Amino acid sequence: MDRYESLNALRGLGAIAIVAAHLLSTLDNYTYPSNFIFSKLIPISSDIVFLFMLLSAFSMCCGYYHKFKAKQIDLNHFYKRRYSRVLPFFAVLIAIDFVVNPSVSEIYEAFANLTLLFGLLPNADIHVVGVGWFLGLIFIFYMIFPFFVFLIDNKKRAWLALLITLALHYLATSYFSRPELVVKSVDKFNIVYCLPAFVMGGILFLYKDELKRWTRCKSVVLVAAVFATVLFFATDQITFLAKTTLFSIWIVYAIVDSNSILLSNKFMNYIGSISMEIYLCHMAIYRLIEKMGAVSIIDSAILNYVTVLLMTVLGSVLFSHIVKFIFFPKTALFIDKYLRKSPAK
């Protein structure tokens, strides 16, 4: 399996950008400057979840595309691995959320979360680890991954699948979002809405070998990515297609310049390795900071925002590191020792 450390860095940067966007919308008791950073750049960062979809499809294809096509996959192993990679950390956050806000509705929502099947619920409005909606969507993608491999069996079919899913996306957001048909308009919480992003991630995988040959043109690709970003904001056409295209271009750059010093280094690799955990826990960390009375400690809106952002990111990194790299390994070791000591029946 090929490794693309630079793509891991995009995950880490994306997670931090989403934290920045969520905090800006949460710290609404301040008046922020009406400039590009606070009016456009930070707010749009919440849509980096589409980048995560592209990367998820690309990564899954790297690990399992050829195995599924060659019928060399054990479905039990495949889905157990999906649960084991996602559920433990998510379960810790669900438990913390329930302890802080115990109620009957919390029990129902916690149960739905723990199944990882809640993305199948129509118009689910789950408040227990609210940002966890993305896991529900991703798990649906895992569920349909064998069919996804069929969709992108070859490049020609993959492009056709992209056109079809884009057409379905359009119908979902226009015709099928009419009030008489649905209670809530179809949006990013729906797999049909997001499917083109996953397909595009699969297409990038199909072209990865060709893209890796562009190494000598990495500067040109970087200029193209920067130009696309400027054009994206300058035209103010912030549509799903535009966002998916922009994120795809940056992924192309990360593949082409896989040895980039900025994207491929120990720090970025580390942040990327806990990007999912940072994303899942950052609002819980923020609420803790809020209960400590430390979210409005500076009069200046910008300085206060930056301070809270730094505290939240650092707190999220610390919590993620402790749980993922210390608590889980020691717990697994303890269970293993306990099972070894248990008398055989």
N, C-alpha and C positions, 0 to 999 in steps of 0.2 A: 504493500500500500504506500503510495506516494505521500509525503508529508509537505504541507505548505504552511510553514511557520508564519509567513506574512499574513495569511488569511486568519490565523489565530489572533494576530495583532488587531486586525479589523474588528474582530469580535470584542476584544477588550476596549478599544476606543469607542466602539458603538455602545457598549454597556454604560460607560461613563457619560457619553453624550445623552443617553436616555435619562440617566439620573439628573443631569443638568436640566433637561426639559421638564421633568416631573416636578422638580423643586421650584422652578420658575412659576409654574402654574399653581403650586401649593402656597408659596410665599407671596400671596396676593394682597397682603396688607401694606405693601410698598408700591411706590410709583417708580417704574423703571424708565430709563431713557428710550425715546422713540427712534432708536438707531437700528442698523442692520443686525447687530448681534442679538439684541433683546427683542426685536420685533419679528425677525425672520429666522436667523441661524439657530438659536437655541430652541424656539418652539417647534421647528420642523424636525429637530433631532429625535422627537418621540417616534417618528416614522422610520427610524433606523431598524425597527422590527422587521421591515421588508428586506433589509440587508441580511438580517439573521435568517430569514426564510431562504434566500438565495444560498447563503453559506451552508445552511442545514442540508439542502438538497445536494449541493456539491459534495459535501463531506460524506453524506450517506452513500452517494454514488461511488466515491473513492473506496469506501469500505465494502460495499455489498453489490454494486451494479453487476459486475462480471460474475460474482458468485451466484446471484439469482438467475442470470442468463444461462449459466452452466449447470444449474440445478444442483449446486453444491452447498446449499444453505440448510441449516437445521432451524426450522421455525421456532421451536422451543427455545433454543439458544438465542436466536435473534430477538424475540420479544422479551425474554428474561433480561437480556442485556439492556434493552431500551428502558425497562422499569428500573433496573439497578443503577443506571446512570442518572436518572431524573428524580425518582421518587424519594430516596433517603433525605436529601437536603430539603426538598419541598415539604416532606412530612414534618421535619423539625420546625419549619416556619408555621405550618398549619397548627402544630401543637402549641407553639408560643402564642399564636393569634387566638386560639381557643381559651387559653389560660387568662389572657388579658381581657377577652370579651366573651365570657361563657353565656350561651343561650341555646335554645332549641334550634333556632335557624342556623346558628354556627355549626351545630352538630350535623345538620343536613348538608350544609355547604362543604364542611370538612370531609364528610364521607364522599361526596361527589368528587372533590379534589383528589382524594386518595386513590380513587379508581383510575384517574387520568383519562377518563372517558367523558368528562363533563363538556368537552368541546362538541359533543354530539347533541347536547341539549339545545333546543331552539330559544334564541334570545336569552341565554343564561346571564343573569346579573349577579355574579358571585363576588361577595365582598371579602371573604376569607382569602388573604393573600391575593388581592385584586389583580396585581400584575401577572398572576399565574395564568391568566387567560391564554397567554402565548403558549404555555405548555400544553394546554388543552388542544390548541390548534396544531402544534407540532406533533402531538401524539396521534391525531387523525392522519397526518401525513405518514407517520410510521405505519399505521394500520393499512393504508392503501399503497405502501411502497412497492409491493409486488406488481400492482397494477401500474404504478408510476414507471417502473422499469419497462413494462410493456409499451407505455406511451412514448418513451424515448428510446425504443429499441435500436433506432438508427437516426442519423442526422435529419434525413428527409422527413421521417415520421415525427421527430421531435419538433421541428419547425411547424409542421401541420398542427401538432398538439398545442403549440403555443398560440397559433392563430385561433384555434377553436376555443381554448380556455379564455383568451382575451375577449372573444365574442360573447362567451358565457358570462364573463365578468361584466361586460357592458349591459347585457340583458338583466343580470342580477341587480345592478345598481340603477337601472332605469325601469324597465317593464315590471320586473318581479319585486321592486321596492315600492310599488303603489300601495297606498293605505288600505285599499280593499283586499289586497292579497297578503300583506304581512303586517304584523304589529309594529315592527321596527325595520327601518331600511337596512338592506344588506351592507355590511361594512367589513373592516379588517378582522373581525372576530369570526368570520365565516370562511370555511375552507374554499368554497367556490370563488369568493372574492379574491383570495390570495393565491389560488392555484397557478396563475401565470408566473408568479415570482418563483415558485418551486420548479416549474418547468424550465424557466430561464436558467435557474441554477443547474439543472440537469444538462441543458444545452452547453453551458460553459464547461461542464465536465467532459462532454463529448469532444470539445475542441481543445482540451487542456494540452495535448501533445503539440498541436500546432502553435498554441500560444506560447509554450515554453521555448519555441524556436525564435521568438521575437526578442530575446534577451538583448541583442545588440541595439534594438530600437526602444529600449526601456525609457529613455529620455523623451522620445516622441510620444510614447503612450502616456507618460506622466503629464506632459503638456496638454494632451488631448483630454485627460481626466480633469485637469484644472480648468481648461476651457469649458468643458461640459458643465462643471460645477458653477462657473460664473454665468453661463448661459441659462442654467436652471433657475438661478435666483433673479437674473436680470429680466427674463421673460415673465416671471411670476406665474408660470403655468405649472403649478405644483400638483400635478395629477398622479394617479397611481402609475400610469405608463411612464411618465417622466421620471418618477422616483426609482422605479425598477430599472430603467435604462441607466440612470446615473450610477446607481449602486453596482450595476453589472460592469460598467466601465472601470470603476475603482477595483473591482475584483479582478478584472483583466490585468490591470496594472500590478496588483499584488502577485498574480501568477507569473507575469513576465519578469518582474523584479523581485523574485522570491528571496534573494539574498540582500535585500535592502537593509541598510544599517538602521534606518528609522523604524522599520516594521519587523525585522528579524533580529531581535536581541533578547537577552535574558529577561529584562524588565517587561517588555511587551509580551514575551512568551508566557511569563508568569501571570500577568493581568488577563491574558487571553484564556489561560487555563481555569480561571475562576470567574469568567465573564458571566456565565449563566447564574452563578451564585450571587454575584454582585447585583445583577438585574433583579433577582427574586427577593433579596433581603433589603434593598436600599430604602424602601418606604418604611419598613419596620425599624431600621436604624434611625431614620429621620424622626419617626414618632417617639423614639426613646430620647433623642436630642430635644424634641419639643417638650416632653414631660419634664426634662431637666431645666426648662426655661431658657434654652440657649439658641432659640431660632430668631429672636428679635433683640439682640444684644448691642447692635450698632445702629446708629441713626442713619448712616449712609446706606441707601438701598443696595448699591453695587457692592460695597465692602461687606455688608451683612450677607448678601447672597453668596459671594465668593467664600466667605468664612463657613457658612452652613454647608455649602457644597463640598468644601474640603473635609469638614468633619464627617459628613455623610459618606463620602467616598472612602476615606480612611477607615471609618468604622465598619463599612461594608466589606472592605478588603480584609480587615482584621477578623471579623466574624466569619467570613467565608473561609479564610485560611485555617482558623482554629477548628471549625466544624469539619471541613473537608480533609485537611491534612493531619490533624491531631486527634480529634474526637472519633471520627469514623474508623481510622486505622486501629486505634486502641480498643475501641468497642469490638471490632471484628476479631482482634487478637484475643480479647477476653472471652468472647463466645467460643472461639476455636479451642482455647485451653479448657473451657468448661465442658465442651462436648467430648474432649479427649479424656477428661477425668470421669465422665459419666459412665457407669457400668453398662456394658452391653446387655441388651435384653434378649 
